[in-house]
Amino acid sequence: MRRLPTLKTDRLVLRPFLLSDAATVQRLAGDWAVADTTLSIPHPYVDGMAEQWIATHESAWTRHEMATLAITEAEAGLVGAISLRIELSHRRAEMGYWIGVPFWGRGYATEAARAMLTFGFEKLSLQRIYAHHFTRNPASGRVMSKVGMRLEGTLRQHFFRWDRPEDVTAYGLLRTEFTGSR
């Protein structure tokens, strides 16, 4: 694979992160409301973490393991992130995303997820893309549903976050379903 791609939608540009994005990543991802709804975003999000995270993207892409892109909007700039954790041997990927609190409710996650699904199925030739959300975060599930992912079930106490068990709701989409829905 070559360099990380840039994807464009009607309102958004999904592009590789730059080190100059680090302060914005720290501010947006470091918000408790964002960290609390994800499995892997730390809190507090201290100085240097964003730079370290951004520095991993190119090598993860080169190793065919992960595609992580900044979600940007022309006026607002960086509003969030979206990724595919790729398992090429199984032709599948797990999609994950976060949007900064000031940008919630504007449809950015849905628009970015549609672009990432297209990229995953058409450019990476994946067979399946799946995602999950904490059941206490139904807004994320609405994004998955809006982009055509199918509800696959609830995994009870599947993860621990902040020392408490979390139920997650799983969604998935197959290549044939994606092709048929377009």
Sequence and secondary structure as in RCSB ss.txt:
>XXXX:A:sequence
MRRLPTLKTDRLVLRPFLLSDAATVQRLAGDWAVADTTLSIPHPYVDGMAEQWIATHESAWTRHEMATLAITEAE
AGLVGAISLRIELSHRRAEMGYWIGVPFWGRGYATEAARAMLTFGFEKLSLQRIYAHHFTRNPASGRVMSKVGMR
LEGTLRQHFFRWDRPEDVTAYGLLRTEFTGSR
>XXXX:A:secstr
  S   EE SSEEEE   GGGHHHHHHHHTSHHHHTTSSS  SS  TTHHHHHHHHHHHHHHTTSEEEEEEEETT
TEEEEEEEEEEEGGGTEEEEEEEE GGGTTSSHHHHHHHHHHHIIIIIS  SEEEEEEETT HHHHHHHHHTT E
EEEEEEEEEEETTEEEEEEEEEEEHHHHHHH 
